[in-house]
Amino acid sequence: MRERVRAAEGRDPQPSAAVLDSQSARSHQGGQAIGYDAGKRVRGRKRHLLVDTCGLVLRAVVHSASVQDRAGAKPVLTGIRELFPQVGLVRVDGGYVNVVDAGLVDRAAAHERLEIAAVPRNADVKGFRALPRRRVVERTLPWLGRCRRLARGYERKTAHAEAMIKVATIRPMTARLAGETIEPRGPIETEAARRLADDLKNE
């Protein structure tokens, strides 16, 4: 029995998963790193978030909205294994994985020892639909949207914008530590909570 315990202690733990996504926010005024996101038609900055399976932010990087997702994800993933050694798998959407440009996947495997896994979207489904395993980060973005300072890009420096994201994450983190449940407010949040509950039942 002791030999089995020793063998289990020496075995590497199973790597946990994280989820990566970005959000483009309009800039209220000028400032550092302002660009134009042609896909979202937004002039401002892009927030790149890496969250755990509970939707809590592990790292947040703010850069120009003109930076593509594959390029913006590199500083997010740089050194993440040093901060969170248990993270070995990062789930992303199809925009991060491209058959033409595999630089992000190769770099993550070679330098960060991370596996990038894309969660495909069903092309037959129109409109928004919460994707399995990716809904946690899609839920985190509305959580941050409850913070008035994050409704737009009010900060003139990217470091200040990243700090405001960390401040906004205090609310859901403390609610979880206290065992409280964050109830949806308004018809939009209520409908989103209902759809997420239906998706959980169907899995």
N, C-alpha and C positions, 0 to 999 in steps of 0.2 A: 504494500500500500504506500509506504514512504517513497519507494522508487517511482511509483506513478505520479505522486505529488511533485517530486523533484523534476521529473520529465516534463510535467505540465508547466512548472514554473520556468523552465528553460526554453520553452517553446514561444515563438514570436506570437503576440496576440493578433487576432483577426483585424485587419484594417477596417476602419469605419469610413462611411461615405459622407461627403459634403456636396452642396449644390451651389452652382455659380450662375449668376445672371446679372443683367445690367438694366439701368433705367435712365432715360434721358429726361432732364428737367430744364425748363426754361429759366434763363437768367433774368432776374429783375433789373439789374444794372450791369455795367461792365465789370471787369476784374480779371483775375488770372485764369488762363486756360479756357477761353470762351471760343466755341466753335459751332459748326452747323451739322446736325445729324440729318442727312438727306433722306434716310429711310423713314424716320419718324417726323421729319419736317420740324425739327425743334432746334432753336439756337440757344445754346447754353452749355451745360456740362453733363457728363454721364457719370452715374454712380454705379460702381461695380461692387457687388456684394457676394461674399462667400459665407454661406450659412451652414449650420449643422442640420441633422435630421429633425430637430425640433423647430427649426426656423430662426434660431438665434444667431446673430452676426458673429462670425469669426474674424473676418477682416473686411474693411471697407476702403476702397480707393476711389477718389474723385479725379477725373481728368476731363479733357475737352470732349465735347459731344461728337466732334469730327473723327475721333479715333475709333477704328473698327474694334469689334468685340474681341477678335483673336489677338490683336495687339494690346488691347487694354487689359486682357486677362493675365498677361505675363507678369506685370508687377504685383498682381493680386496673389498669384501662386508662388512667387519667388520667396524661398525661405519658409514656406508654410509648414513643412515637415519639422523644422526646428521648433516652431511654436506649438504645433499640434502633431506630435509624432504618430498618433493613432490614425490620422487621416491618410488613407491610401487610395481612395477613389473619389473622383469629382464628376458629378453628373451635370451635363450642360444641354442646351438645346442645339438644334442643327446649325445655327449660325457660327458656332465655335469650331465645328468639325467640317472641313471642306476637303474634297478629294483632290482639289488643285493645290491648296495650301495646307499641308499637314505640319507646319512649323510648330504650332502650339502643342499638338499631341506628342510629337517627337521630343520637343524641349522638355515637356513635363515628365516624360518617361526617363530621359537621359540625365537631366540636372536635378529634378525635384523628386524623382522616384514616385511619381503619381500616375495613375491611370485615368484617362479622360474617356468617359462614356456618354454618348449622346442619347437623349430620350427623344425618339422621333415623334412627330405630330401627325395625326391622321389627316391627310389632305382632303378627305371627303367631308370632314366636319367643318362647318362654317361658324365663324364667331369664336368667342373665347370658350375654352374648355380646359379645366384643370388637368394637367398631365400627371400620371402616376410618378411619384418620387420627386417631381419637380414642383409640385404644388406648394411645398413648404417655403420656397423662396418667393413664389408668386403671392403667398400669403404675407410674407415679411414686408414686401413693398407697400401694401395698404396699411400695415402697422406703422411704418415710418410716415406714411401720408397723414396720419392723425396728428403729427407734430406740425404746427403752423409754420415753423421756420423751414420746413422741408417741402412745403407746397410749391415753392419756387426756389431758385438759386439766389438767395439774398446775400450770401457771403461773398466777399471779394477775393478771398484766398481759398485754395483747395484744401489747405490744412484745416482751416476753420470749418469748411463744409464737412470734412471727414469727422471732425470733433462733434458737430451737431448730430450726425448719424449715430455716433456712440452715445450721446446724451439721450436720443430718442429710443434707443434699445433698452434703456434702464427700466422703462415701464413694463414691457412684457417679461423681462428677466426677473424683476422683483415680484411681479404677480405670480410667476411660477414658483419662486422660492417660498412665497407666503401661502401657496396652495389656492390662490384665488383664480376665478374664471373670468376672462375678459368677455363680457357680453357684447354682441353686435349692436351697433347704434344706427338707426335709420334704415330705410328700405333697401339701400344698396348693400350694406354690410349684412343685413339679414338674408337677402337673396344669395349672396356669396357664401355665407355659412351653410345655407341649405344645400347648395350645389356641391360644396365640399363634403358634406355629410352623405349625400347620395353617391358620390364617387367612392367614398370609403366603403359603403355597403356593397357596391357592385364589384369591388376588387376581390 
